[in-house]
Amino acid sequence: MGPFSAIGHLARLIRAGFVLTREGAFAGLDPAQFPTTLRLSLRLSRLITRKGAANHPDRLARAFARLGPSYVKLGQFLATRPDVVGPHMVAELERLQDRMAPFGRAAAITIIESAFEKKLHELFAEFSEPVAAASIAQVHRARLLPEVGGHEVAVKVVRPGVQRRFRRDLSDMYFAARLAERYLPDAARLKPVQVVDTLARSVTIELDLRLEAAAASELAENCQHDADFVVPKVEWDLTARDVMTMQWIEGTPLSDLEALQRTGFDLPALGRTVIQTFLRQAMRDGFFHADMHQGNLFVDAGGRLVAVDFGIMGRLGAKERRFLAEILFGFITRDYKRVAQVHFDAGYVPRIHSVDDFAQAIRAIGEPIHARTADQISMAKLLTLLFEVTALFDMTTRTELVMLQKTMVVVEGVARRLDPRLNMWVTSEPVVRQWIEANLGPVGRLKQGGESLAGALHLLQRLPDAVEKLDLILTRFSDQSQDEIGKAEAKVALWSHRALWVIAALLAWLILR
């Protein structure tokens, strides 16, 4: 990195730090909770904080919004990482809304015509002014040409120049993260470079609308048989890197409670649908909408929940899904030993700790919850407390689990706004139990046996190639006589037969155990 590049990074970072400080972004932080090397800086920052800014409820939101799209995304990302910024800052960052002034319709038309190398009238019969605008893209309402159906669609267009702006700002963030890791040893545990890596991957996906369209398509395929949830259809012929076209949704925003009540929708039922939809996606499919706030959810005329904006998605592997199901079911049944054991089985807690001691710590979370009425129990808060306790037992931070926990906080907030007395446990239990029966019961064991059989068959298919390669190696590099090579081939054949018998025995054990 050249000296001029470093100067540019430092100049922009100093400006960002000044804006954050002036808006009181650091005023609520307790210096005692931070590394010694940062405490003096935090105390000095209070001297230049704008009068009254420290007590403004939206100080963080205002500061990040002033710094532009990249920092809005950074703020939203940090709101998903209580392990990095702490729960109090998360609560403030949650107020950060990704809303920005729209850019002109003419600029959007230029981007669309460039993406498809056609004039607008060759693509759409109608094309409106922007109806919603965020940091990365904005949405227009349009109508397809009569010859391709003539129905209404939503056209999402990336902001002009936003890729260049994000590249520059992310480069600044990497520069700051590397400096922190090099010169602030106390900050190493926060893994700043890894945090920027995760943000960069997320932004890269959001900047390519083809990837968002693919996420919407995958989610729609997963949920195609769900009677109470629908995903708008992607118009692939009118989707490119900077443009995404989807079915237009006529529905009532979940944020408009009065409109929902006037239409006659059952609000408690909608609250249950929100929770169960999220759990099905996370546990059944391992692929969930990770931005399910009320601004991204609608209710159509048939009472079905409709989601939009698929830029932020979460994935859970089989191990993480089992982990989630086991801990939720363990808390529901008050089986704290089971909850503790699944942490150890998943390898999240080092074996140097005692399962019984860990179960005792988890009991301290579970028992107060069961002493309350069902509508007072927050599943999201339970997971938050659980992660706090597991930190005491050196549990490794899992990014996908942190995103899951954060999404659950948002989803639960949306559901409780629809029904303040929502019973989270009764609502969740059918989905959790169904997953456990399907994956951990007899049916699940048969499924696992089938997967093991498929893996073994794949291995058997590759075995002749492996034997042939071994034969070539022996022929090329061995100085043995033809007779000795023949004996070697016979040995290979013998071991191949023995391997087949071992695989068959393992399969029988997996299926019958």
C-alpha positions in Angstrom: 0.0 0.0 0.0 1.5 3.4 -1.0 1.7 6.4 1.3 -0.9 8.4 -0.6 -3.4 5.5 -0.4 -2.8 5.3 3.4 -3.3 9.1 3.7 -6.6 8.8 1.8 -7.8 6.0 4.1 -6.8 8.0 7.2 -8.4 11.2 6.0 -11.8 9.5 5.3 -11.7 7.5 8.6 -10.9 10.7 10.5 -14.0 12.4 8.9 -16.1 9.3 9.7 -14.9 9.3 13.3 -15.6 13.0 13.6 -19.2 12.6 12.3 -19.9 9.7 14.7 -18.4 11.7 17.6 -20.3 14.9 16.8 -23.6 12.9 16.6 -22.9 11.4 20.1 -22.4 7.8 18.7 -19.9 7.0 21.5 -21.6 8.9 24.3 -23.5 5.9 25.7 -20.4 3.7 25.9 -18.8 2.9 29.2 -15.0 3.2 28.8 -14.5 0.6 31.6 -15.9 -2.1 29.2 -13.3 -1.4 26.5 -9.6 -2.2 26.2 -7.3 0.2 28.1 -5.9 1.6 24.8 -9.4 2.8 23.8 -10.5 4.3 27.0 -8.7 7.7 26.7 -10.1 8.1 23.1 -13.6 7.5 24.4 -13.2 10.1 27.1 -11.8 12.7 24.7 -14.6 12.1 22.2 -17.1 13.6 24.7 -15.4 17.0 24.4 -16.5 17.4 20.7 -19.9 15.8 20.9 -22.6 18.2 19.7 -24.7 19.6 22.5 -27.8 17.5 23.0 -26.7 14.8 20.7 -25.7 12.4 23.4 -29.3 12.1 24.7 -31.0 11.8 21.3 -32.7 8.4 20.9 -31.6 8.1 17.3 -28.1 9.4 17.6 -26.5 6.3 16.0 -29.0 6.1 13.2 -28.4 9.8 12.4 -24.6 9.4 12.5 -24.5 6.3 10.2 -27.1 7.9 7.8 -24.9 11.0 7.4 -21.9 8.9 6.4 -23.7 7.3 3.5 -24.9 3.9 2.2 -21.8 1.9 3.2 -22.0 3.0 6.8 -25.8 2.4 6.9 -25.0 -1.2 5.9 -22.2 -1.3 8.5 -24.6 -0.1 11.2 -27.3 -2.7 10.2 -24.6 -5.4 10.2 -23.3 -4.5 13.6 -26.9 -4.6 14.9 -26.7 -8.3 14.2 -23.5 -8.8 16.2 -24.2 -8.2 20.0 -21.0 -10.3 20.6 -19.0 -7.4 19.0 -20.7 -4.2 20.0 -22.7 -5.2 23.0 -26.5 -5.4 23.6 -27.0 -1.7 24.4 -25.5 -0.5 21.2 -27.5 -3.2 19.3 -30.7 -1.7 20.7 -29.8 1.7 19.3 -28.6 0.4 16.0 -31.9 -1.4 15.5 -33.5 2.0 15.0 -31.4 2.5 11.9 -33.8 2.4 8.9 -32.3 1.7 5.5 -34.2 4.6 3.8 -32.6 7.1 1.6 -33.6 9.8 -0.9 -34.5 8.3 -4.3 -32.5 9.0 -7.4 -34.2 10.2 -10.5 -36.4 8.1 -12.8 -34.3 9.0 -15.8 -31.1 7.6 -14.2 -33.0 4.4 -13.4 -34.1 4.1 -17.0 -30.5 4.6 -18.2 -29.4 1.7 -16.0 -32.2 -0.6 -17.2 -31.6 0.1 -20.9 -27.9 -0.5 -20.4 -28.5 -3.8 -18.6 -30.7 -5.2 -21.4 -29.5 -3.2 -24.4 -33.1 -2.2 -25.2 -35.2 0.9 -24.9 -37.6 1.0 -22.0 -40.7 0.8 -24.2 -39.4 -2.5 -25.5 -39.3 -3.9 -22.0 -42.3 -2.3 -20.1 -45.6 -0.9 -21.0 -45.6 1.4 -17.9 -42.8 2.5 -15.6 -43.4 4.6 -12.5 -41.4 7.1 -10.4 -39.6 5.3 -7.5 -41.9 4.0 -4.8 -39.2 3.0 -2.2 -35.5 3.8 -1.9 -32.8 2.3 0.2 -29.0 2.5 0.4 -28.2 0.1 -2.4 -31.2 0.2 -4.7 -34.7 1.6 -5.2 -38.0 0.1 -6.4 -40.3 1.2 -9.3 -43.8 -0.1 -10.1 -44.1 -1.2 -13.7 -46.3 -3.2 -16.1 -45.1 -5.8 -18.5 -45.8 -5.7 -22.2 -49.2 -7.3 -23.2 -47.4 -10.0 -25.2 -45.7 -11.3 -22.1 -48.7 -11.2 -19.8 -49.2 -7.5 -19.1 -49.2 -7.9 -15.3 -47.7 -5.5 -12.8 -44.2 -6.0 -11.5 -41.7 -4.5 -9.0 -38.5 -3.4 -10.7 -35.5 -3.0 -8.3 -32.6 -0.8 -9.7 -29.1 -0.5 -8.1 -28.0 3.1 -7.3 -25.6 4.6 -9.9 -22.0 4.6 -8.7 -22.8 2.6 -5.5 -20.4 -0.2 -6.3 -17.5 2.3 -6.5 -18.6 3.9 -3.2 -18.8 0.6 -1.4 -15.4 -0.5 -2.7 -13.8 2.6 -1.4 -15.5 2.6 2.0 -14.9 -1.1 2.5 -11.2 -0.5 1.7 -11.2 2.1 4.5 -12.8 -0.3 6.9 -10.2 -3.0 6.1 -7.4 -0.4 6.7 -8.9 0.5 10.1 -9.4 -3.2 11.0 -5.8 -4.1 10.2 -4.5 -1.2 12.2 -6.6 -2.2 15.2 -5.4 -5.8 15.0 -1.8 -4.7 14.7 -1.6 -1.8 17.3 -4.5 -2.7 19.7 -3.9 -6.2 21.0 -6.8 -5.9 23.4 -9.2 -5.5 20.4 -7.9 -8.7 18.8 -10.7 -10.8 20.4 -13.3 -8.8 18.4 -11.7 -10.0 15.2 -12.2 -6.7 13.3 -10.9 -8.0 10.0 -13.2 -11.0 10.1 -16.1 -8.6 10.9 -15.3 -6.5 7.7 -14.9 -9.8 5.7 -18.5 -10.8 6.7 -19.8 -7.4 5.9 -18.0 -7.4 2.5 -19.5 -10.8 1.5 -23.0 -9.6 2.5 -22.7 -6.4 0.5 -21.3 -8.2 -2.5 -24.4 -10.4 -2.6 -26.7 -7.3 -2.2 -24.9 -5.4 -5.0 -25.6 -8.2 -7.5 -29.4 -8.5 -7.9 -29.0 -11.8 -9.7 -27.9 -13.3 -6.4 -30.9 -11.8 -4.6 -33.2 -13.1 -7.3 -31.7 -16.6 -6.8 -32.3 -16.4 -3.1 -35.9 -15.5 -3.7 -36.3 -18.3 -6.1 -34.7 -20.8 -3.7 -36.9 -19.6 -0.9 -40.0 -19.9 -3.1 -39.1 -23.4 -4.1 -38.6 -24.4 -0.4 -42.0 -22.9 0.6 -44.1 -23.8 -2.4 -46.3 -26.2 -0.4 -46.8 -23.8 2.6 -50.4 -22.6 2.6 -49.8 -19.5 4.6 -46.6 -18.0 3.1 -45.7 -16.9 -0.5 -42.7 -15.5 -2.2 -43.1 -13.2 -5.3 -42.2 -14.8 -8.6 -38.9 -13.7 -10.2 -39.1 -12.5 -13.9 -35.7 -13.9 -15.0 -35.8 -12.4 -18.5 -35.9 -8.9 -16.9 -33.3 -9.5 -14.2 -29.6 -8.6 -14.5 -26.7 -7.6 -12.2 -28.2 -4.1 -11.6 -31.9 -4.8 -12.2 -34.3 -7.3 -10.7 -37.9 -7.7 -11.7 -40.5 -9.6 -9.6 -44.2 -10.1 -9.3 -45.9 -7.0 -7.8 -47.6 -7.8 -4.5 -50.9 -6.2 -3.6 -51.2 -6.5 0.1 -51.5 -4.8 3.4 -48.2 -4.0 5.2 -47.7 -5.8 8.4 -46.7 -2.5 9.9 -50.2 -1.0 9.4 -52.2 -2.6 12.3 -55.3 -0.4 11.8 -55.5 -1.4 8.1 -55.1 -5.1 9.0 -57.9 -4.8 11.6 -60.2 -2.9 9.1 -59.7 -5.7 6.6 -60.7 -8.3 9.1 -57.5 -10.2 9.4 -56.9 -12.3 12.6 -53.9 -10.6 14.1 -53.0 -13.4 16.6 -53.2 -15.9 13.8 -50.8 -13.7 11.7 -48.5 -13.5 14.7 -48.3 -17.3 14.9 -47.8 -17.5 11.1 -44.8 -15.2 11.4 -43.1 -17.3 14.0 -43.9 -20.7 12.5 -42.8 -19.5 9.0 -39.5 -18.4 10.3 -38.9 -21.6 12.2 -39.9 -23.8 9.2 -37.4 -21.9 7.0 -34.6 -22.2 9.6 -35.1 -25.8 10.8 -36.8 -27.6 7.9 -34.9 -25.9 5.0 -31.8 -24.5 6.6 -32.3 -21.3 4.5 -34.2 -18.4 6.0 -35.1 -14.7 5.3 -32.8 -12.9 7.7 -34.5 -9.5 7.4 -38.0 -10.3 8.4 -38.9 -6.9 9.9 -42.5 -5.6 9.4 -41.5 -3.4 6.5 -40.6 -6.5 4.5 -43.8 -8.4 5.2 -47.3 -8.0 3.7 -50.6 -9.9 3.9 -52.4 -10.6 0.6 -56.1 -10.8 0.0 -56.1 -14.5 0.9 -54.6 -13.9 4.3 -51.2 -15.3 3.3 -47.9 -13.8 4.6 -45.8 -12.3 1.7 -42.1 -11.5 2.1 -40.0 -9.1 0.0 -36.4 -8.0 -0.1 -34.1 -11.0 -0.2 -30.8 -9.3 0.1 -30.0 -10.7 3.5 -30.5 -14.5 3.9 -29.2 -17.0 6.5 -28.1 -20.6 6.2 -27.9 -23.3 8.8 -26.2 -26.7 8.2 -27.6 -30.0 9.5 -25.6 -29.7 12.7 -26.8 -26.2 13.4 -30.4 -27.2 12.8 -30.2 -30.1 15.1 -28.6 -27.8 17.7 -31.4 -25.3 17.4 -34.2 -28.0 17.6 -32.5 -29.8 20.6 -32.1 -26.6 22.7 -35.6 -25.3 22.0 -37.1 -28.7 22.8 -34.9 -29.1 25.8 -36.1 -25.8 27.2 -39.8 -26.6 26.4 -39.5 -29.9 28.3 -37.1 -28.5 31.0 -34.5 -31.1 30.1 -31.4 -28.9 30.9 -29.0 -31.8 30.7 -30.1 -32.5 27.2 -29.6 -28.8 26.3 -26.1 -28.9 27.8 -25.2 -32.2 26.1 -26.1 -31.0 22.7 -23.6 -28.1 23.0 -20.9 -30.6 23.8 -22.0 -33.0 21.0 -21.9 -30.2 18.5 -18.3 -29.3 19.6 -19.3 -25.8 20.5 -18.1 -26.1 24.1 -14.6 -27.4 24.9 -14.4 -30.8 26.7 -12.4 -29.3 29.5 -15.7 -28.2 31.0 -18.2 -30.3 32.8 -21.6 -31.1 31.2 -23.2 -31.1 34.6 -21.8 -27.6 35.4 -23.0 -26.3 32.1 -26.4 -27.8 32.7 -26.6 -26.0 36.0 -25.8 -22.7 34.3 -28.5 -23.3 31.7 -31.0 -24.2 34.5 -30.4 -20.7 35.9 -31.8 -19.4 32.6 -34.6 -21.9 32.2 -36.2 -22.0 35.6 -37.1 -18.2 35.9 -38.7 -18.5 32.4 -40.9 -21.3 33.5 -41.9 -19.4 36.5 -43.6 -16.8 34.3 -46.7 -16.9 32.2 -46.3 -18.0 28.6 -46.9 -14.5 27.2 -44.1 -13.1 29.3 -41.5 -15.5 27.9 -39.2 -14.2 25.2 -37.5 -17.0 23.1 -35.2 -14.4 21.6 -34.1 -13.2 25.0 -33.7 -16.8 26.1 -31.2 -17.4 23.2 -29.5 -14.1 24.0 -29.0 -15.2 27.7 -27.9 -18.6 26.5 -25.1 -17.2 24.3 -24.0 -15.0 27.3 -23.8 -18.0 29.5 -22.0 -20.1 26.9 -19.4 -17.4 26.6 -18.4 -18.2 30.2 -17.7 -21.7 29.0 -15.5 -20.7 26.1 -18.1 -21.4 23.5 -16.9 -20.6 20.0 -18.9 -17.8 18.4 -20.8 -19.1 15.3 -21.7 -16.3 12.9 -24.7 -18.3 11.5 -26.1 -18.8 15.0 -25.6 -15.1 15.9 -27.6 -14.2 12.7 -30.3 -16.7 13.6 -30.6 -15.2 17.1 -30.8 -11.7 15.8 -33.4 -12.6 13.2 -35.4 -14.4 15.9 -35.4 -11.1 18.0 -36.8 -9.3 15.0 -39.4 -11.9 14.2 -40.6 -12.2 17.8 -40.9 -8.5 18.0 -43.1 -8.5 14.8 -45.2 -11.3 16.2 -45.8 -9.8 19.6 -46.8 -6.5 18.0 -49.6 -8.4 16.3 -50.4 -10.3 19.5 -48.9 -9.0 22.8 -50.0 -12.2 24.6 -48.5 -14.6 22.0 -47.5 -17.9 23.6 -44.1 -18.4 22.0 -43.7 -22.0 23.3 -47.1 -23.3 22.2 -46.6 -21.6 18.8 -43.1 -23.0 18.3 -43.6 -26.5 19.7 -45.4 -28.1 16.7 -42.6 -27.0 14.3 -39.8 -28.1 16.6 -41.5 -31.4 17.4 -42.2 -32.1 13.7 -38.5 -31.5 12.9 -37.3 -33.7 15.7 -39.7 -36.6 14.8 -38.7 -36.3 11.1 -34.9 -36.1 11.7 -34.2 -37.7 15.1 -36.9 -40.4 15.3 -37.2 -43.7 13.4 -38.0 -41.9 10.2 -34.9 -39.7 10.6 -32.7 -42.8 11.2 -34.0 -44.4 8.1 -33.3 -41.2 6.2 -29.7 -41.1 7.6 -29.3 -44.7 6.7 -30.4 -44.0 3.1 -27.9 -41.0 3.0 -25.1 -43.3 4.3 -26.1 -45.9 1.6 -26.0 -43.3 -1.1 -22.5 -42.2 0.1 -21.3 -45.8 0.2 -22.6 -46.5 -3.3 -20.9 -43.4 -4.6 -17.7 -44.7 -3.0 -18.2 -48.1 -4.7 -18.6 -46.4 -8.0 -15.3 -44.6 -7.6 -13.5 -47.7 -6.3 -12.6 -49.2 -9.8 -11.0 -45.8 -10.8 -9.0 -45.7 -7.6 -7.8 -49.3 -8.2 -6.9 -48.4 -11.8 -4.9 -45.4 -10.7 -3.1 -47.4 -8.1 -2.2 -50.0 -10.8 -0.8 -47.2 -13.0 1.3 -45.9 -10.1 2.7 -49.3 -9.3 3.5 -49.9 -13.0 5.2 -46.6 -13.4 7.3 -46.3 -10.3 8.0 -49.9 -9.2 11.1 -51.8 -10.2 9.4 -55.1 -9.4 9.2 -57.9 -11.9 6.0 -58.6 -13.8 5.4 -61.5 -11.4 5.6 -59.2 -8.4 3.4 -56.7 -10.1 0.8 -59.4 -10.7 1.0 -60.3 -7.0 0.5 -56.6 -6.1 -2.5 -56.4 -8.3 -3.9 -59.5 -6.7 -3.4 -57.9 -3.3 -5.2 -54.7 -4.5 -8.1 -56.9 -5.7 -8.1 -58.7 -2.4 -8.2 -55.5 -0.4 -10.9 -54.2 -2.7 -13.1 -57.2 -1.9 -12.4 -56.8 1.8 -13.3 -53.1 1.6 -16.6 -54.0 0.0 -17.4 -56.4 2.9 -16.4 -53.7 5.5 -18.7 -51.1 3.8 -21.6 -53.6 3.6 -21.2 -54.3 7.4 -21.1 -50.6 8.2 -24.3 -50.0 6.2 -26.1 -52.9 8.0 -25.1 -51.4 11.4 -26.2 -47.9 10.4 -29.6 -49.0 9.2 -30.3 -51.5 12.0 -28.9 -49.7 15.0 
